[in-house]
Amino acid sequence: MKLDGNLYTEEFLSDSTGSVRPNSDAGEPEWEKVDLTIVSSREGVMAEIRKFYVMGFAHVDEWSPLMPVPNLPGRFMTILTRYRKLGTTESSTR
């Protein structure tokens, strides 16, 4: 995996489940992308991912692969992408 240029950014920001933003027809509500990020040591990130899984919030495989945080040695990050209907509190993983 390259850590330079746009490839790094695109891989980190892509949805790890391969899901695509829900389609929105003119008559359907618009969806907003919501990204949740964890930044910590490798062990800290993995512990939080497991905690969210136990809580039923997100499956382990929904998070992006761990990536080193540029300019912060020993720190890693992961991202979870969800979508919410604009004007509501309803959200979706897809």
Biotite code that builds the C-alpha atoms (Angstrom):
import biotite.structure as struc

atoms = struc.array([
    struc.Atom([0.000, 0.000, 0.000], chain_id="A", res_id=1, res_name="MET", atom_name="CA", element="C"),
    struc.Atom([1.433, 3.372, -0.980], chain_id="A", res_id=2, res_name="LYS", atom_name="CA", element="C"),
    struc.Atom([1.516, 6.131, 1.585], chain_id="A", res_id=3, res_name="LEU", atom_name="CA", element="C"),
    struc.Atom([2.087, 8.987, -0.820], chain_id="A", res_id=4, res_name="ASP", atom_name="CA", element="C"),
    struc.Atom([-0.051, 10.969, -3.209], chain_id="A", res_id=5, res_name="GLY", atom_name="CA", element="C"),
    struc.Atom([-3.745, 10.558, -3.851], chain_id="A", res_id=6, res_name="ASN", atom_name="CA", element="C"),
    struc.Atom([-3.709, 6.770, -3.613], chain_id="A", res_id=7, res_name="LEU", atom_name="CA", element="C"),
    struc.Atom([-3.137, 7.009, 0.158], chain_id="A", res_id=8, res_name="TYR", atom_name="CA", element="C"),
    struc.Atom([-5.989, 9.470, 0.576], chain_id="A", res_id=9, res_name="THR", atom_name="CA", element="C"),
    struc.Atom([-8.406, 7.548, -1.642], chain_id="A", res_id=10, res_name="GLU", atom_name="CA", element="C"),
    struc.Atom([-7.717, 4.243, 0.100], chain_id="A", res_id=11, res_name="GLU", atom_name="CA", element="C"),
    struc.Atom([-8.166, 5.764, 3.543], chain_id="A", res_id=12, res_name="PHE", atom_name="CA", element="C"),
    struc.Atom([-11.384, 7.594, 2.694], chain_id="A", res_id=13, res_name="LEU", atom_name="CA", element="C"),
    struc.Atom([-13.004, 4.759, 0.760], chain_id="A", res_id=14, res_name="SER", atom_name="CA", element="C"),
    struc.Atom([-15.722, 2.795, 2.493], chain_id="A", res_id=15, res_name="ASP", atom_name="CA", element="C"),
    struc.Atom([-14.155, -0.445, 3.717], chain_id="A", res_id=16, res_name="SER", atom_name="CA", element="C"),
    struc.Atom([-17.363, -2.384, 3.023], chain_id="A", res_id=17, res_name="THR", atom_name="CA", element="C"),
    struc.Atom([-17.376, -1.287, -0.609], chain_id="A", res_id=18, res_name="GLY", atom_name="CA", element="C"),
    struc.Atom([-20.809, 0.210, -0.142], chain_id="A", res_id=19, res_name="SER", atom_name="CA", element="C"),
    struc.Atom([-21.955, 3.135, -2.192], chain_id="A", res_id=20, res_name="VAL", atom_name="CA", element="C"),
    struc.Atom([-23.906, 6.176, -1.074], chain_id="A", res_id=21, res_name="ARG", atom_name="CA", element="C"),
    struc.Atom([-27.629, 5.387, -1.277], chain_id="A", res_id=22, res_name="PRO", atom_name="CA", element="C"),
    struc.Atom([-29.310, 6.487, -4.480], chain_id="A", res_id=23, res_name="ASN", atom_name="CA", element="C"),
    struc.Atom([-31.540, 9.472, -4.108], chain_id="A", res_id=24, res_name="SER", atom_name="CA", element="C"),
    struc.Atom([-34.355, 10.173, -6.533], chain_id="A", res_id=25, res_name="ASP", atom_name="CA", element="C"),
    struc.Atom([-36.031, 13.561, -6.721], chain_id="A", res_id=26, res_name="ALA", atom_name="CA", element="C"),
    struc.Atom([-38.836, 12.338, -4.423], chain_id="A", res_id=27, res_name="GLY", atom_name="CA", element="C"),
    struc.Atom([-36.547, 10.745, -1.823], chain_id="A", res_id=28, res_name="GLU", atom_name="CA", element="C"),
    struc.Atom([-34.705, 12.500, 1.003], chain_id="A", res_id=29, res_name="PRO", atom_name="CA", element="C"),
    struc.Atom([-31.073, 13.446, 0.471], chain_id="A", res_id=30, res_name="GLU", atom_name="CA", element="C"),
    struc.Atom([-28.373, 11.540, 2.343], chain_id="A", res_id=31, res_name="TRP", atom_name="CA", element="C"),
    struc.Atom([-25.341, 13.072, 4.033], chain_id="A", res_id=32, res_name="GLU", atom_name="CA", element="C"),
    struc.Atom([-22.077, 11.194, 4.463], chain_id="A", res_id=33, res_name="LYS", atom_name="CA", element="C"),
    struc.Atom([-20.866, 10.991, 8.084], chain_id="A", res_id=34, res_name="VAL", atom_name="CA", element="C"),
    struc.Atom([-17.298, 9.819, 8.824], chain_id="A", res_id=35, res_name="ASP", atom_name="CA", element="C"),
    struc.Atom([-16.331, 8.632, 12.314], chain_id="A", res_id=36, res_name="LEU", atom_name="CA", element="C"),
    struc.Atom([-12.600, 8.460, 13.018], chain_id="A", res_id=37, res_name="THR", atom_name="CA", element="C"),
    struc.Atom([-10.558, 6.778, 15.737], chain_id="A", res_id=38, res_name="ILE", atom_name="CA", element="C"),
    struc.Atom([-6.966, 7.957, 16.293], chain_id="A", res_id=39, res_name="VAL", atom_name="CA", element="C"),
    struc.Atom([-4.780, 6.219, 18.879], chain_id="A", res_id=40, res_name="SER", atom_name="CA", element="C"),
    struc.Atom([-2.051, 3.624, 19.230], chain_id="A", res_id=41, res_name="SER", atom_name="CA", element="C"),
    struc.Atom([-2.626, 0.442, 17.200], chain_id="A", res_id=42, res_name="ARG", atom_name="CA", element="C"),
    struc.Atom([-3.825, -1.295, 20.368], chain_id="A", res_id=43, res_name="GLU", atom_name="CA", element="C"),
    struc.Atom([-6.077, 1.626, 21.308], chain_id="A", res_id=44, res_name="GLY", atom_name="CA", element="C"),
    struc.Atom([-7.738, 1.685, 17.900], chain_id="A", res_id=45, res_name="VAL", atom_name="CA", element="C"),
    struc.Atom([-8.335, -2.080, 17.950], chain_id="A", res_id=46, res_name="MET", atom_name="CA", element="C"),
    struc.Atom([-9.771, -1.914, 21.485], chain_id="A", res_id=47, res_name="ALA", atom_name="CA", element="C"),
    struc.Atom([-12.242, 0.798, 20.467], chain_id="A", res_id=48, res_name="GLU", atom_name="CA", element="C"),
    struc.Atom([-13.285, -1.122, 17.331], chain_id="A", res_id=49, res_name="ILE", atom_name="CA", element="C"),
    struc.Atom([-13.964, -4.202, 19.493], chain_id="A", res_id=50, res_name="ARG", atom_name="CA", element="C"),
    struc.Atom([-15.898, -2.072, 22.012], chain_id="A", res_id=51, res_name="LYS", atom_name="CA", element="C"),
    struc.Atom([-18.109, -0.619, 19.256], chain_id="A", res_id=52, res_name="PHE", atom_name="CA", element="C"),
    struc.Atom([-18.712, -4.167, 17.960], chain_id="A", res_id=53, res_name="TYR", atom_name="CA", element="C"),
    struc.Atom([-19.764, -5.450, 21.410], chain_id="A", res_id=54, res_name="VAL", atom_name="CA", element="C"),
    struc.Atom([-22.130, -2.464, 21.718], chain_id="A", res_id=55, res_name="MET", atom_name="CA", element="C"),
    struc.Atom([-23.702, -3.432, 18.368], chain_id="A", res_id=56, res_name="GLY", atom_name="CA", element="C"),
    struc.Atom([-22.675, -0.118, 16.831], chain_id="A", res_id=57, res_name="PHE", atom_name="CA", element="C"),
    struc.Atom([-20.444, -1.375, 13.999], chain_id="A", res_id=58, res_name="ALA", atom_name="CA", element="C"),
    struc.Atom([-19.020, -4.651, 12.738], chain_id="A", res_id=59, res_name="HIS", atom_name="CA", element="C"),
    struc.Atom([-15.253, -4.942, 12.805], chain_id="A", res_id=60, res_name="VAL", atom_name="CA", element="C"),
    struc.Atom([-15.059, -5.171, 9.008], chain_id="A", res_id=61, res_name="ASP", atom_name="CA", element="C"),
    struc.Atom([-16.957, -1.888, 8.523], chain_id="A", res_id=62, res_name="GLU", atom_name="CA", element="C"),
    struc.Atom([-13.904, 0.146, 9.601], chain_id="A", res_id=63, res_name="TRP", atom_name="CA", element="C"),
    struc.Atom([-11.174, 1.069, 7.136], chain_id="A", res_id=64, res_name="SER", atom_name="CA", element="C"),
    struc.Atom([-7.797, -0.644, 7.445], chain_id="A", res_id=65, res_name="PRO", atom_name="CA", element="C"),
    struc.Atom([-5.506, 0.903, 10.051], chain_id="A", res_id=66, res_name="LEU", atom_name="CA", element="C"),
    struc.Atom([-3.314, 3.609, 8.580], chain_id="A", res_id=67, res_name="MET", atom_name="CA", element="C"),
    struc.Atom([-0.383, 5.399, 10.230], chain_id="A", res_id=68, res_name="PRO", atom_name="CA", element="C"),
    struc.Atom([-1.088, 9.047, 11.035], chain_id="A", res_id=69, res_name="VAL", atom_name="CA", element="C"),
    struc.Atom([1.342, 11.215, 9.062], chain_id="A", res_id=70, res_name="PRO", atom_name="CA", element="C"),
    struc.Atom([3.830, 13.104, 11.278], chain_id="A", res_id=71, res_name="ASN", atom_name="CA", element="C"),
    struc.Atom([2.624, 11.329, 14.452], chain_id="A", res_id=72, res_name="LEU", atom_name="CA", element="C"),
    struc.Atom([4.829, 8.293, 15.140], chain_id="A", res_id=73, res_name="PRO", atom_name="CA", element="C"),
    struc.Atom([3.043, 5.418, 16.844], chain_id="A", res_id=74, res_name="GLY", atom_name="CA", element="C"),
    struc.Atom([-0.426, 6.807, 16.079], chain_id="A", res_id=75, res_name="ARG", atom_name="CA", element="C"),
    struc.Atom([-2.892, 5.038, 13.795], chain_id="A", res_id=76, res_name="PHE", atom_name="CA", element="C"),
    struc.Atom([-6.309, 5.929, 12.426], chain_id="A", res_id=77, res_name="MET", atom_name="CA", element="C"),
    struc.Atom([-9.352, 4.206, 11.035], chain_id="A", res_id=78, res_name="THR", atom_name="CA", element="C"),
    struc.Atom([-12.612, 5.536, 9.665], chain_id="A", res_id=79, res_name="ILE", atom_name="CA", element="C"),
    struc.Atom([-16.219, 4.331, 9.613], chain_id="A", res_id=80, res_name="LEU", atom_name="CA", element="C"),
    struc.Atom([-18.579, 5.788, 7.031], chain_id="A", res_id=81, res_name="THR", atom_name="CA", element="C"),
    struc.Atom([-22.285, 6.051, 7.652], chain_id="A", res_id=82, res_name="ARG", atom_name="CA", element="C"),
    struc.Atom([-25.043, 8.025, 5.931], chain_id="A", res_id=83, res_name="TYR", atom_name="CA", element="C"),
    struc.Atom([-27.924, 9.960, 7.441], chain_id="A", res_id=84, res_name="ARG", atom_name="CA", element="C"),
    struc.Atom([-31.086, 11.299, 5.917], chain_id="A", res_id=85, res_name="LYS", atom_name="CA", element="C"),
    struc.Atom([-30.981, 15.079, 5.925], chain_id="A", res_id=86, res_name="LEU", atom_name="CA", element="C"),
    struc.Atom([-33.458, 16.556, 8.382], chain_id="A", res_id=87, res_name="GLY", atom_name="CA", element="C"),
    struc.Atom([-33.705, 13.363, 10.479], chain_id="A", res_id=88, res_name="THR", atom_name="CA", element="C"),
    struc.Atom([-31.678, 11.354, 12.969], chain_id="A", res_id=89, res_name="THR", atom_name="CA", element="C"),
    struc.Atom([-32.076, 8.190, 10.877], chain_id="A", res_id=90, res_name="GLU", atom_name="CA", element="C"),
    struc.Atom([-28.812, 6.725, 9.592], chain_id="A", res_id=91, res_name="SER", atom_name="CA", element="C"),
    struc.Atom([-27.712, 3.854, 7.409], chain_id="A", res_id=92, res_name="SER", atom_name="CA", element="C"),
    struc.Atom([-24.535, 1.854, 6.861], chain_id="A", res_id=93, res_name="THR", atom_name="CA", element="C"),
    struc.Atom([-25.211, 1.704, 3.132], chain_id="A", res_id=94, res_name="ARG", atom_name="CA", element="C"),
])
